[in-house]
Amino acid sequence: MKAWIAMLAGVLFGLGLSLAGMTQPAVVLGFLDLFGRWDPRLMFVMLGAVVTTAVGYRCVWRGRRPWLADGFQLPAAQAIDARLVAGAAMFGIGWGIAGYCPGPALASLTAGNPAVLLLVACMGLGWWLAATFTATTVSPA
């Protein structure tokens, strides 16, 4: 059941990204072009995501546990450290260069664009390297 709900959420998310034009790198890059032909569409998508998340979290936290799990899984680490800042910087730089963040890139796979296929392959490699590096350098608490 959890897998079906996750798939439905992913499909809904991908459709939303597509309908909002977020699978077009020009829209994202246009948002980052503050001194040229600025495109505000991404701002409205982000605003919608923040409002939806805020409402969703308020609803979820009212319950004692999630609907499909025994309990909430919260991250133990709460500090802003060098790894977090470096990861956020790499994410932002990659997003600015490619015009895609992971969600729209995955949603764009259906177009069969070779550049997107290469981007997603590189993202996968990066995720694998990060998981491998973290597993060998960070000991469990």
N, CA, C and O atoms as CSV, one atom per row, in Angstrom:
chain,resi,resn,atom,element,x,y,z
A,1,MET,N,N,0.819,-1.195,0.000
A,1,MET,CA,C,0.000,0.000,0.000
A,1,MET,C,C,0.866,1.263,0.000
A,1,MET,O,O,0.590,2.218,-0.725
A,2,LYS,N,N,1.942,1.250,0.845
A,2,LYS,CA,C,2.813,2.414,0.912
A,2,LYS,C,C,3.457,2.695,-0.442
A,2,LYS,O,O,3.597,3.851,-0.841
A,3,ALA,N,N,3.846,1.640,-1.142
A,3,ALA,CA,C,4.496,1.821,-2.443
A,3,ALA,C,C,3.530,2.448,-3.452
A,3,ALA,O,O,3.940,3.292,-4.249
A,4,TRP,N,N,2.278,2.056,-3.430
A,4,TRP,CA,C,1.286,2.621,-4.353
A,4,TRP,C,C,1.027,4.096,-4.050
A,4,TRP,O,O,0.900,4.912,-4.962
A,5,ILE,N,N,0.953,4.422,-2.786
A,5,ILE,CA,C,0.737,5.818,-2.407
A,5,ILE,C,C,1.959,6.658,-2.783
A,5,ILE,O,O,1.823,7.788,-3.252
A,6,ALA,N,N,3.150,6.100,-2.574
A,6,ALA,CA,C,4.367,6.817,-2.964
A,6,ALA,C,C,4.407,7.020,-4.481
A,6,ALA,O,O,4.785,8.091,-4.955
A,7,MET,N,N,4.020,5.997,-5.235
A,7,MET,CA,C,4.001,6.133,-6.692
A,7,MET,C,C,2.975,7.173,-7.124
A,7,MET,O,O,3.255,7.994,-7.998
A,8,LEU,N,N,1.806,7.145,-6.530
A,8,LEU,CA,C,0.781,8.132,-6.850
A,8,LEU,C,C,1.264,9.550,-6.536
A,8,LEU,O,O,1.059,10.471,-7.327
A,9,ALA,N,N,1.903,9.716,-5.382
A,9,ALA,CA,C,2.439,11.034,-5.010
A,9,ALA,C,C,3.505,11.473,-6.000
A,9,ALA,O,O,3.544,12.641,-6.386
A,10,GLY,N,N,4.363,10.562,-6.413
A,10,GLY,CA,C,5.411,10.886,-7.384
A,10,GLY,C,C,4.847,11.280,-8.734
A,10,GLY,O,O,5.311,12.240,-9.350
A,11,VAL,N,N,3.847,10.542,-9.195
A,11,VAL,CA,C,3.207,10.873,-10.481
A,11,VAL,C,C,2.511,12.227,-10.391
A,11,VAL,O,O,2.610,13.041,-11.308
A,12,LEU,N,N,1.813,12.465,-9.294
A,12,LEU,CA,C,1.146,13.750,-9.099
A,12,LEU,C,C,2.164,14.893,-9.062
A,12,LEU,O,O,1.945,15.946,-9.662
A,13,PHE,N,N,3.261,14.680,-8.366
A,13,PHE,CA,C,4.327,15.676,-8.288
A,13,PHE,C,C,4.917,15.947,-9.676
A,13,PHE,O,O,5.105,17.101,-10.060
A,14,GLY,N,N,5.205,14.885,-10.418
A,14,GLY,CA,C,5.752,15.041,-11.765
A,14,GLY,C,C,4.795,15.767,-12.695
A,14,GLY,O,O,5.215,16.615,-13.483
A,15,LEU,N,N,3.516,15.441,-12.608
A,15,LEU,CA,C,2.524,16.149,-13.427
A,15,LEU,C,C,2.452,17.630,-13.060
A,15,LEU,O,O,2.357,18.495,-13.931
A,16,GLY,N,N,2.501,17.904,-11.760
A,16,GLY,CA,C,2.495,19.303,-11.315
A,16,GLY,C,C,3.699,20.061,-11.831
A,16,GLY,O,O,3.573,21.201,-12.277
A,17,LEU,N,N,4.867,19.436,-11.773
A,17,LEU,CA,C,6.074,20.076,-12.295
A,17,LEU,C,C,5.956,20.332,-13.792
A,17,LEU,O,O,6.337,21.395,-14.283
A,18,SER,N,N,5.429,19.356,-14.505
A,18,SER,CA,C,5.268,19.511,-15.953
A,18,SER,C,C,4.279,20.618,-16.290
A,18,SER,O,O,4.549,21.461,-17.145
A,19,LEU,N,N,3.133,20.612,-15.614
A,19,LEU,CA,C,2.124,21.637,-15.884
A,19,LEU,C,C,2.625,23.045,-15.550
A,19,LEU,O,O,2.249,24.015,-16.208
A,20,ALA,N,N,3.475,23.149,-14.524
A,20,ALA,CA,C,4.003,24.454,-14.118
A,20,ALA,C,C,5.168,24.904,-14.994
A,20,ALA,O,O,5.648,26.029,-14.857
A,21,GLY,N,N,5.621,24.035,-15.889
A,21,GLY,CA,C,6.733,24.391,-16.769
A,21,GLY,C,C,8.092,24.193,-16.134
A,21,GLY,O,O,9.096,24.649,-16.682
A,22,MET,N,N,8.154,23.517,-14.981
A,22,MET,CA,C,9.432,23.351,-14.285
A,22,MET,C,C,10.320,22.301,-14.926
A,22,MET,O,O,11.467,22.137,-14.510
A,23,THR,N,N,9.825,21.586,-15.925
A,23,THR,CA,C,10.661,20.631,-16.647
A,23,THR,C,C,11.373,21.309,-17.812
A,23,THR,O,O,12.065,20.652,-18.590
A,24,GLN,N,N,11.205,22.613,-17.930
A,24,GLN,CA,C,11.887,23.395,-18.965
A,24,GLN,C,C,12.993,24.203,-18.298
A,24,GLN,O,O,12.701,25.127,-17.539
A,25,PRO,N,N,14.258,23.877,-18.562
A,25,PRO,CA,C,15.356,24.588,-17.914
A,25,PRO,C,C,15.297,26.102,-18.138
A,25,PRO,O,O,15.762,26.862,-17.289
A,26,ALA,N,N,14.742,26.547,-19.250
A,26,ALA,CA,C,14.671,27.985,-19.516
A,26,ALA,C,C,13.850,28.716,-18.456
A,26,ALA,O,O,14.134,29.874,-18.148
A,27,VAL,N,N,12.839,28.057,-17.895
A,27,VAL,CA,C,12.013,28.680,-16.858
A,27,VAL,C,C,12.847,28.884,-15.595
A,27,VAL,O,O,12.818,29.958,-14.992
A,28,VAL,N,N,13.587,27.851,-15.198
A,28,VAL,CA,C,14.415,27.943,-14.004
A,28,VAL,C,C,15.528,28.965,-14.213
A,28,VAL,O,O,15.763,29.815,-13.354
A,29,LEU,N,N,16.209,28.883,-15.346
A,29,LEU,CA,C,17.300,29.816,-15.612
A,29,LEU,C,C,16.766,31.243,-15.748
A,29,LEU,O,O,17.451,32.195,-15.373
A,30,GLY,N,N,15.561,31.400,-16.275
A,30,GLY,CA,C,14.936,32.719,-16.351
A,30,GLY,C,C,14.660,33.303,-14.976
A,30,GLY,O,O,14.744,34.516,-14.783
A,31,PHE,N,N,14.331,32.441,-14.021
A,31,PHE,CA,C,14.117,32.902,-12.646
A,31,PHE,C,C,15.430,33.390,-12.037
A,31,PHE,O,O,15.445,34.348,-11.264
A,32,LEU,N,N,16.527,32.728,-12.389
A,32,LEU,CA,C,17.836,33.105,-11.843
A,32,LEU,C,C,18.429,34.331,-12.531
A,32,LEU,O,O,19.393,34.912,-12.032
A,33,ASP,N,N,17.870,34.728,-13.663
A,33,ASP,CA,C,18.369,35.871,-14.434
A,33,ASP,C,C,17.729,37.157,-13.914
A,33,ASP,O,O,16.823,37.707,-14.541
A,34,LEU,N,N,18.207,37.629,-12.768
A,34,LEU,CA,C,17.593,38.782,-12.111
A,34,LEU,C,C,17.759,40.085,-12.890
A,34,LEU,O,O,16.926,40.984,-12.773
A,35,PHE,N,N,18.810,40.196,-13.672
A,35,PHE,CA,C,19.083,41.458,-14.353
A,35,PHE,C,C,18.836,41.373,-15.858
A,35,PHE,O,O,19.216,42.272,-16.608
A,36,GLY,N,N,18.204,40.301,-16.286
A,36,GLY,CA,C,17.863,40.137,-17.699
A,36,GLY,C,C,16.361,39.999,-17.847
A,36,GLY,O,O,15.602,40.832,-17.353
A,37,ARG,N,N,15.936,38.950,-18.524
A,37,ARG,CA,C,14.500,38.689,-18.702
A,37,ARG,C,C,14.036,37.767,-17.577
A,37,ARG,O,O,13.905,36.556,-17.758
A,38,TRP,N,N,13.790,38.367,-16.411
A,38,TRP,CA,C,13.414,37.601,-15.227
A,38,TRP,C,C,12.051,36.958,-15.410
A,38,TRP,O,O,11.111,37.601,-15.875
A,39,ASP,N,N,11.946,35.679,-15.041
A,39,ASP,CA,C,10.705,34.910,-15.160
A,39,ASP,C,C,10.263,34.504,-13.746
A,39,ASP,O,O,10.946,33.699,-13.113
A,40,PRO,N,N,9.153,35.029,-13.236
A,40,PRO,CA,C,8.756,34.761,-11.843
A,40,PRO,C,C,8.020,33.440,-11.624
A,40,PRO,O,O,7.631,33.158,-10.490
A,41,ARG,N,N,7.812,32.618,-12.655
A,41,ARG,CA,C,6.987,31.411,-12.482
A,41,ARG,C,C,7.500,30.485,-11.386
A,41,ARG,O,O,6.705,29.920,-10.635
A,42,LEU,N,N,8.814,30.322,-11.285
A,42,LEU,CA,C,9.366,29.424,-10.270
A,42,LEU,C,C,9.035,29.927,-8.871
A,42,LEU,O,O,8.810,29.120,-7.970
A,43,MET,N,N,9.000,31.229,-8.672
A,43,MET,CA,C,8.659,31.801,-7.375
A,43,MET,C,C,7.255,31.358,-6.952
A,43,MET,O,O,7.037,31.025,-5.787
A,44,PHE,N,N,6.306,31.353,-7.890
A,44,PHE,CA,C,4.942,30.952,-7.562
A,44,PHE,C,C,4.854,29.457,-7.276
A,44,PHE,O,O,4.075,29.032,-6.422
A,45,VAL,N,N,5.648,28.657,-7.986
A,45,VAL,CA,C,5.689,27.218,-7.714
A,45,VAL,C,C,6.251,26.977,-6.313
A,45,VAL,O,O,5.723,26.163,-5.556
A,46,MET,N,N,7.324,27.690,-5.978
A,46,MET,CA,C,7.917,27.541,-4.639
A,46,MET,C,C,6.946,27.999,-3.554
A,46,MET,O,O,6.827,27.350,-2.515
A,47,LEU,N,N,6.263,29.095,-3.783
A,47,LEU,CA,C,5.279,29.592,-2.821
A,47,LEU,C,C,4.171,28.561,-2.607
A,47,LEU,O,O,3.763,28.307,-1.474
A,48,GLY,N,N,3.691,27.974,-3.694
A,48,GLY,CA,C,2.670,26.926,-3.579
A,48,GLY,C,C,3.184,25.727,-2.803
A,48,GLY,O,O,2.445,25.137,-2.015
A,49,ALA,N,N,4.450,25.356,-3.014
A,49,ALA,CA,C,5.039,24.225,-2.292
A,49,ALA,C,C,5.168,24.533,-0.807
A,49,ALA,O,O,4.896,23.672,0.031
A,50,VAL,N,N,5.582,25.753,-0.473
A,50,VAL,CA,C,5.749,26.128,0.932
A,50,VAL,C,C,4.398,26.136,1.649
A,50,VAL,O,O,4.288,25.637,2.770
A,51,VAL,N,N,3.381,26.694,1.015
A,51,VAL,CA,C,2.053,26.742,1.637
A,51,VAL,C,C,1.499,25.323,1.813
A,51,VAL,O,O,0.977,24.981,2.874
A,52,THR,N,N,1.617,24.513,0.774
A,52,THR,CA,C,1.136,23.133,0.839
A,52,THR,C,C,1.852,22.361,1.940
A,52,THR,O,O,1.218,21.622,2.693
A,53,THR,N,N,3.161,22.526,2.039
A,53,THR,CA,C,3.944,21.838,3.065
A,53,THR,C,C,3.558,22.316,4.465
A,53,THR,O,O,3.414,21.509,5.383
A,54,ALA,N,N,3.392,23.613,4.621
A,54,ALA,CA,C,3.015,24.148,5.936
A,54,ALA,C,C,1.673,23.588,6.394
A,54,ALA,O,O,1.529,23.177,7.546
A,55,VAL,N,N,0.703,23.571,5.507
A,55,VAL,CA,C,-0.612,23.021,5.850
A,55,VAL,C,C,-0.508,21.516,6.097
A,55,VAL,O,O,-1.078,20.998,7.056
A,56,GLY,N,N,0.220,20.823,5.231
A,56,GLY,CA,C,0.380,19.383,5.375
A,56,GLY,C,C,1.028,18.995,6.695
A,56,GLY,O,O,0.565,18.081,7.378
A,57,TYR,N,N,2.094,19.687,7.049
A,57,TYR,CA,C,2.761,19.383,8.316
A,57,TYR,C,C,1.851,19.634,9.505
A,57,TYR,O,O,1.853,18.854,10.457
A,58,ARG,N,N,1.083,20.694,9.469
A,58,ARG,CA,C,0.152,20.961,10.589
A,58,ARG,C,C,-0.847,19.815,10.731
A,58,ARG,O,O,-1.180,19.417,11.847
A,59,CYS,N,N,-1.319,19.292,9.619
A,59,CYS,CA,C,-2.277,18.172,9.670
A,59,CYS,C,C,-1.600,16.893,10.167
A,59,CYS,O,O,-2.156,16.176,10.998
A,60,VAL,N,N,-0.415,16.614,9.663
A,60,VAL,CA,C,0.282,15.377,10.019
A,60,VAL,C,C,0.675,15.361,11.495
A,60,VAL,O,O,0.517,14.339,12.163
A,61,TRP,N,N,1.183,16.476,12.008
A,61,TRP,CA,C,1.653,16.509,13.392
A,61,TRP,C,C,0.522,16.445,14.410
A,61,TRP,O,O,0.771,16.220,15.595
A,62,ARG,N,N,-0.697,16.637,13.974
A,62,ARG,CA,C,-1.830,16.502,14.907
A,62,ARG,C,C,-2.067,15.054,15.318
A,62,ARG,O,O,-2.590,14.775,16.397
A,63,GLY,N,N,-1.675,14.147,14.442
A,63,GLY,CA,C,-1.828,12.724,14.764
A,63,GLY,C,C,-0.676,12.225,15.614
A,63,GLY,O,O,0.373,12.863,15.704
A,64,ARG,N,N,-0.888,11.083,16.233
A,64,ARG,CA,C,0.165,10.499,17.065
A,64,ARG,C,C,1.218,9.794,16.231
A,64,ARG,O,O,2.373,9.665,16.637
A,65,ARG,N,N,0.800,9.340,15.061
A,65,ARG,CA,C,1.731,8.630,14.175
A,65,ARG,C,C,1.230,8.768,12.746
A,65,ARG,O,O,0.065,9.100,12.528
A,66,PRO,N,N,2.097,8.516,11.767
A,66,PRO,CA,C,1.649,8.566,10.369
A,66,PRO,C,C,0.624,7.467,10.087
A,66,PRO,O,O,0.548,6.479,10.817
A,67,TRP,N,N,-0.156,7.643,9.036
A,67,TRP,CA,C,-1.183,6.659,8.691
A,67,TRP,C,C,-0.598,5.294,8.343
A,67,TRP,O,O,-1.169,4.265,8.705
A,68,LEU,N,N,0.523,5.278,7.653
A,68,LEU,CA,C,1.056,4.020,7.136
A,68,LEU,C,C,2.392,3.626,7.756
A,68,LEU,O,O,3.162,2.884,7.146
A,69,ALA,N,N,2.673,4.113,8.954
A,69,ALA,CA,C,3.925,3.760,9.634
A,69,ALA,C,C,3.677,3.707,11.134
A,69,ALA,O,O,2.679,4.224,11.638
A,70,ASP,N,N,4.602,3.075,11.830
A,70,ASP,CA,C,4.476,2.957,13.280
A,70,ASP,C,C,4.838,4.246,14.006
A,70,ASP,O,O,4.390,4.482,15.128
A,71,GLY,N,N,5.650,5.078,13.363
A,71,GLY,CA,C,6.061,6.326,13.994
A,71,GLY,C,C,6.729,7.238,12.984
A,71,GLY,O,O,6.984,6.854,11.842
A,72,PHE,N,N,7.004,8.441,13.426
A,72,PHE,CA,C,7.683,9.417,12.578
A,72,PHE,C,C,9.171,9.116,12.547
A,72,PHE,O,O,9.738,8.678,13.548
A,73,GLN,N,N,9.804,9.346,11.414
A,73,GLN,CA,C,11.247,9.175,11.279
A,73,GLN,C,C,11.858,10.564,11.109
A,73,GLN,O,O,11.811,11.153,10.029
A,74,LEU,N,N,12.420,11.062,12.178
A,74,LEU,CA,C,13.002,12.397,12.164
A,74,LEU,C,C,14.514,12.299,12.155
A,74,LEU,O,O,15.074,11.390,12.769
A,75,PRO,N,N,15.192,13.220,11.470
A,75,PRO,CA,C,16.656,13.177,11.453
A,75,PRO,C,C,17.224,13.481,12.839
A,75,PRO,O,O,16.717,14.340,13.561
A,76,ALA,N,N,18.275,12.768,13.188
A,76,ALA,CA,C,18.910,12.987,14.488
A,76,ALA,C,C,19.774,14.245,14.461
A,76,ALA,O,O,19.817,14.993,15.438
A,77,ALA,N,N,20.456,14.476,13.353
A,77,ALA,CA,C,21.346,15.634,13.231
A,77,ALA,C,C,20.525,16.899,13.013
A,77,ALA,O,O,19.624,16.926,12.174
A,78,GLN,N,N,20.839,17.936,13.766
A,78,GLN,CA,C,20.137,19.198,13.622
A,78,GLN,C,C,21.097,20.365,13.416
A,78,GLN,O,O,20.668,21.505,13.240
A,79,ALA,N,N,22.401,20.078,13.440
A,79,ALA,CA,C,23.407,21.127,13.303
A,79,ALA,C,C,23.633,21.474,11.829
A,79,ALA,O,O,23.547,20.616,10.951
A,80,ILE,N,N,23.920,22.737,11.586
A,80,ILE,CA,C,24.333,23.175,10.253
A,80,ILE,C,C,25.851,23.070,10.233
A,80,ILE,O,O,26.550,23.865,10.861
A,81,ASP,N,N,26.354,22.073,9.498
A,81,ASP,CA,C,27.792,21.851,9.462
A,81,ASP,C,C,28.330,22.034,8.043
A,81,ASP,O,O,27.579,22.357,7.122
A,82,ALA,N,N,29.626,21.827,7.880
A,82,ALA,CA,C,30.284,22.047,6.587
A,82,ALA,C,C,29.729,21.114,5.515
A,82,ALA,O,O,29.579,21.517,4.362
A,83,ARG,N,N,29.421,19.863,5.887
A,83,ARG,CA,C,28.883,18.917,4.903
A,83,ARG,C,C,27.536,19.388,4.369
A,83,ARG,O,O,27.271,19.294,3.170
A,84,LEU,N,N,26.686,19.895,5.259
A,84,LEU,CA,C,25.371,20.385,4.848
A,84,LEU,C,C,25.514,21.594,3.930
A,84,LEU,O,O,24.858,21.666,2.891
A,85,VAL,N,N,26.359,22.533,4.303
A,85,VAL,CA,C,26.562,23.736,3.492
A,85,VAL,C,C,27.173,23.378,2.140
A,85,VAL,O,O,26.747,23.906,1.113
A,86,ALA,N,N,28.167,22.487,2.128
A,86,ALA,CA,C,28.795,22.073,0.874
A,86,ALA,C,C,27.789,21.362,-0.031
A,86,ALA,O,O,27.758,21.600,-1.239
A,87,GLY,N,N,26.974,20.495,0.550
A,87,GLY,CA,C,25.960,19.798,-0.240
A,87,GLY,C,C,24.933,20.751,-0.816
A,87,GLY,O,O,24.545,20.621,-1.977
A,88,ALA,N,N,24.487,21.709,-0.014
A,88,ALA,CA,C,23.523,22.698,-0.496
A,88,ALA,C,C,24.126,23.545,-1.603
A,88,ALA,O,O,23.450,23.867,-2.580
A,89,ALA,N,N,25.399,23.910,-1.454
A,89,ALA,CA,C,26.077,24.703,-2.486
A,89,ALA,C,C,26.200,23.905,-3.783
A,89,ALA,O,O,25.952,24.441,-4.864
A,90,MET,N,N,26.578,22.636,-3.688
A,90,MET,CA,C,26.696,21.811,-4.901
A,90,MET,C,C,25.335,21.635,-5.575
A,90,MET,O,O,25.234,21.673,-6.802
A,91,PHE,N,N,24.295,21.442,-4.768
A,91,PHE,CA,C,22.946,21.323,-5.312
A,91,PHE,C,C,22.575,22.593,-6.079
A,91,PHE,O,O,22.105,22.526,-7.215
A,92,GLY,N,N,22.789,23.746,-5.449
A,92,GLY,CA,C,22.446,25.020,-6.087
A,92,GLY,C,C,23.254,25.299,-7.333
A,92,GLY,O,O,22.711,25.778,-8.329
A,93,ILE,N,N,24.535,25.009,-7.296
A,93,ILE,CA,C,25.382,25.223,-8.479
A,93,ILE,C,C,24.941,24.313,-9.610
A,93,ILE,O,O,24.833,24.749,-10.756
A,94,GLY,N,N,24.687,23.049,-9.292
A,94,GLY,CA,C,24.224,22.108,-10.323
A,94,GLY,C,C,22.882,22.522,-10.905
A,94,GLY,O,O,22.668,22.406,-12.112
A,95,TRP,N,N,21.982,23.000,-10.068
A,95,TRP,CA,C,20.670,23.457,-10.510
A,95,TRP,C,C,20.831,24.655,-11.432
A,95,TRP,O,O,20.173,24.744,-12.469
A,96,GLY,N,N,21.716,25.585,-11.045
A,96,GLY,CA,C,21.938,26.772,-11.865
A,96,GLY,C,C,22.585,26.458,-13.195
A,96,GLY,O,O,22.260,27.087,-14.203
A,97,ILE,N,N,23.495,25.499,-13.221
A,97,ILE,CA,C,24.175,25.134,-14.467
A,97,ILE,C,C,23.236,24.375,-15.395
A,97,ILE,O,O,23.138,24.685,-16.582
A,98,ALA,N,N,22.547,23.381,-14.848
A,98,ALA,CA,C,21.719,22.501,-15.683
A,98,ALA,C,C,20.315,23.039,-15.910
A,98,ALA,O,O,19.691,22.739,-16.928
A,99,GLY,N,N,19.817,23.828,-14.973
A,99,GLY,CA,C,18.440,24.299,-15.067
A,99,GLY,C,C,17.441,23.271,-14.562
A,99,GLY,O,O,16.232,23.443,-14.717
A,100,TYR,N,N,17.942,22.214,-13.964
A,100,TYR,CA,C,17.094,21.150,-13.416
A,100,TYR,C,C,17.490,20.873,-11.974
A,100,TYR,O,O,18.674,20.891,-11.639
A,101,CYS,N,N,16.510,20.620,-11.125
A,101,CYS,CA,C,16.795,19.992,-9.848
A,101,CYS,C,C,16.298,18.547,-9.993
A,101,CYS,O,O,15.686,18.227,-11.011
A,102,PRO,N,N,16.535,17.674,-9.027
A,102,PRO,CA,C,16.227,16.252,-9.238
A,102,PRO,C,C,14.784,15.943,-9.640
A,102,PRO,O,O,14.568,15.122,-10.530
A,103,GLY,N,N,13.797,16.573,-9.014
A,103,GLY,CA,C,12.398,16.270,-9.343
A,103,GLY,C,C,12.064,16.535,-10.811
A,103,GLY,O,O,11.611,15.624,-11.503
A,104,PRO,N,N,12.271,17.744,-11.298
A,104,PRO,CA,C,11.996,18.016,-12.707
A,104,PRO,C,C,12.857,17.184,-13.665
A,104,PRO,O,O,12.402,16.822,-14.750
A,105,ALA,N,N,14.090,16.883,-13.270
A,105,ALA,CA,C,14.933,16.056,-14.134
A,105,ALA,C,C,14.322,14.668,-14.295
A,105,ALA,O,O,14.266,14.138,-15.404
A,106,LEU,N,N,13.863,14.080,-13.191
A,106,LEU,CA,C,13.231,12.758,-13.283
A,106,LEU,C,C,11.920,12.830,-14.058
A,106,LEU,O,O,11.606,11.927,-14.833
A,107,ALA,N,N,11.153,13.905,-13.850
A,107,ALA,CA,C,9.900,14.064,-14.589
A,107,ALA,C,C,10.169,14.249,-16.083
A,107,ALA,O,O,9.333,13.891,-16.914
A,108,SER,N,N,11.323,14.801,-16.422
A,108,SER,CA,C,11.664,15.055,-17.828
A,108,SER,C,C,12.195,13.821,-18.545
A,108,SER,O,O,12.373,13.845,-19.763
A,109,LEU,N,N,12.448,12.752,-17.813
A,109,LEU,CA,C,12.954,11.532,-18.452
A,109,LEU,C,C,12.022,11.011,-19.539
A,109,LEU,O,O,12.474,10.406,-20.511
A,110,THR,N,N,10.736,11.242,-19.378
A,110,THR,CA,C,9.773,10.723,-20.352
A,110,THR,C,C,9.941,11.360,-21.722
A,110,THR,O,O,9.484,10.800,-22.718
A,111,ALA,N,N,10.593,12.524,-21.793
A,111,ALA,CA,C,10.801,13.191,-23.086
A,111,ALA,C,C,11.892,12.515,-23.896
A,111,ALA,O,O,11.959,12.695,-25.112
A,112,GLY,N,N,12.761,11.729,-23.233
A,112,GLY,CA,C,13.810,11.015,-23.949
A,112,GLY,C,C,14.952,11.909,-24.414
A,112,GLY,O,O,15.721,11.511,-25.289
A,113,ASN,N,N,15.080,13.094,-23.854
A,113,ASN,CA,C,16.154,14.019,-24.214
A,113,ASN,C,C,17.487,13.446,-23.732
A,113,ASN,O,O,17.644,13.186,-22.539
A,114,PRO,N,N,18.465,13.243,-24.651
A,114,PRO,CA,C,19.754,12.667,-24.239
A,114,PRO,C,C,20.457,13.482,-23.155
A,114,PRO,O,O,21.128,12.903,-22.301
A,115,ALA,N,N,20.323,14.803,-23.167
A,115,ALA,CA,C,20.963,15.635,-22.144
A,115,ALA,C,C,20.369,15.344,-20.769
A,115,ALA,O,O,21.091,15.315,-19.773
A,116,VAL,N,N,19.053,15.128,-20.713
A,116,VAL,CA,C,18.406,14.816,-19.435
A,116,VAL,C,C,18.817,13.423,-18.978
A,116,VAL,O,O,19.041,13.201,-17.788
A,117,LEU,N,N,18.916,12.487,-19.910
A,117,LEU,CA,C,19.362,11.134,-19.554
A,117,LEU,C,C,20.763,11.187,-18.944
A,117,LEU,O,O,21.027,10.523,-17.942
A,118,LEU,N,N,21.656,11.968,-19.539
A,118,LEU,CA,C,23.009,12.117,-19.010
A,118,LEU,C,C,22.977,12.783,-17.639
A,118,LEU,O,O,23.687,12.362,-16.726
A,119,LEU,N,N,22.167,13.806,-17.494
A,119,LEU,CA,C,22.048,14.508,-16.209
A,119,LEU,C,C,21.584,13.553,-15.115
A,119,LEU,O,O,22.158,13.536,-14.026
A,120,VAL,N,N,20.559,12.766,-15.388
A,120,VAL,CA,C,20.036,11.840,-14.383
A,120,VAL,C,C,21.067,10.754,-14.063
A,120,VAL,O,O,21.193,10.340,-12.910
A,121,ALA,N,N,21.797,10.297,-15.071
A,121,ALA,CA,C,22.864,9.323,-14.818
A,121,ALA,C,C,23.934,9.929,-13.911
A,121,ALA,O,O,24.421,9.261,-12.998
A,122,CYS,N,N,24.299,11.171,-14.150
A,122,CYS,CA,C,25.284,11.856,-13.294
A,122,CYS,C,C,24.738,12.085,-11.895
A,122,CYS,O,O,25.477,11.966,-10.919
A,123,MET,N,N,23.454,12.412,-11.781
A,123,MET,CA,C,22.850,12.558,-10.455
A,123,MET,C,C,22.927,11.234,-9.697
A,123,MET,O,O,23.279,11.198,-8.518
A,124,GLY,N,N,22.594,10.153,-10.390
A,124,GLY,CA,C,22.659,8.837,-9.756
A,124,GLY,C,C,24.070,8.507,-9.296
A,124,GLY,O,O,24.264,7.972,-8.204
A,125,LEU,N,N,25.052,8.825,-10.127
A,125,LEU,CA,C,26.441,8.601,-9.751
A,125,LEU,C,C,26.806,9.447,-8.531
A,125,LEU,O,O,27.475,8.968,-7.615
A,126,GLY,N,N,26.371,10.687,-8.523
A,126,GLY,CA,C,26.637,11.562,-7.384
A,126,GLY,C,C,26.006,11.039,-6.111
A,126,GLY,O,O,26.632,11.065,-5.051
A,127,TRP,N,N,24.766,10.563,-6.204
A,127,TRP,CA,C,24.096,9.988,-5.031
A,127,TRP,C,C,24.844,8.767,-4.516
A,127,TRP,O,O,25.019,8.592,-3.310
A,128,TRP,N,N,25.285,7.923,-5.449
A,128,TRP,CA,C,26.027,6.717,-5.080
A,128,TRP,C,C,27.341,7.093,-4.415
A,128,TRP,O,O,27.700,6.531,-3.380
A,129,LEU,N,N,28.070,8.055,-5.014
A,129,LEU,CA,C,29.341,8.493,-4.426
A,129,LEU,C,C,29.126,9.086,-3.033
A,129,LEU,O,O,29.893,8.803,-2.112
A,130,ALA,N,N,28.095,9.900,-2.880
A,130,ALA,CA,C,27.810,10.502,-1.573
A,130,ALA,C,C,27.489,9.429,-0.537
A,130,ALA,O,O,27.967,9.493,0.595
A,131,ALA,N,N,26.682,8.449,-0.921
A,131,ALA,CA,C,26.330,7.373,0.013
A,131,ALA,C,C,27.562,6.537,0.358
A,131,ALA,O,O,27.739,6.133,1.508
A,132,THR,N,N,28.407,6.279,-0.630
A,132,THR,CA,C,29.607,5.493,-0.399
A,132,THR,C,C,30.583,6.268,0.487
A,132,THR,O,O,31.143,5.715,1.434
A,133,PHE,N,N,30.784,7.545,0.178
A,133,PHE,CA,C,31.690,8.378,0.953
A,133,PHE,C,C,31.201,8.528,2.383
A,133,PHE,O,O,31.993,8.432,3.321
A,134,THR,N,N,29.927,8.758,2.558
A,134,THR,CA,C,29.351,8.938,3.890
A,134,THR,C,C,29.457,7.644,4.691
A,134,THR,O,O,29.767,7.667,5.882
A,135,ALA,N,N,29.201,6.521,4.035
A,135,ALA,CA,C,29.234,5.243,4.745
A,135,ALA,C,C,30.644,4.913,5.250
A,135,ALA,O,O,30.791,4.230,6.264
A,136,THR,N,N,31.676,5.392,4.553
A,136,THR,CA,C,33.048,5.061,4.956
A,136,THR,C,C,33.651,6.110,5.888
A,136,THR,O,O,34.664,5.840,6.534
A,137,THR,N,N,33.050,7.305,5.973
A,137,THR,CA,C,33.671,8.351,6.782
A,137,THR,C,C,32.854,8.742,8.014
A,137,THR,O,O,33.394,9.355,8.935
A,138,VAL,N,N,31.596,8.408,8.048
A,138,VAL,CA,C,30.758,8.796,9.178
A,138,VAL,C,C,30.351,7.533,9.926
A,138,VAL,O,O,29.718,6.634,9.372
A,139,SER,N,N,30.731,7.490,11.195
A,139,SER,CA,C,30.342,6.319,11.975
A,139,SER,C,C,28.985,6.562,12.613
A,139,SER,O,O,28.671,7.693,12.982
A,140,PRO,N,N,28.180,5.522,12.747
A,140,PRO,CA,C,26.854,5.689,13.350
A,140,PRO,C,C,26.991,6.113,14.810
A,140,PRO,O,O,27.943,5.751,15.501
A,141,ALA,N,N,26.003,6.896,15.251
A,141,ALA,CA,C,26.043,7.409,16.641
A,141,ALA,C,C,25.613,6.355,17.620
A,141,ALA,O,O,25.585,6.605,18.825
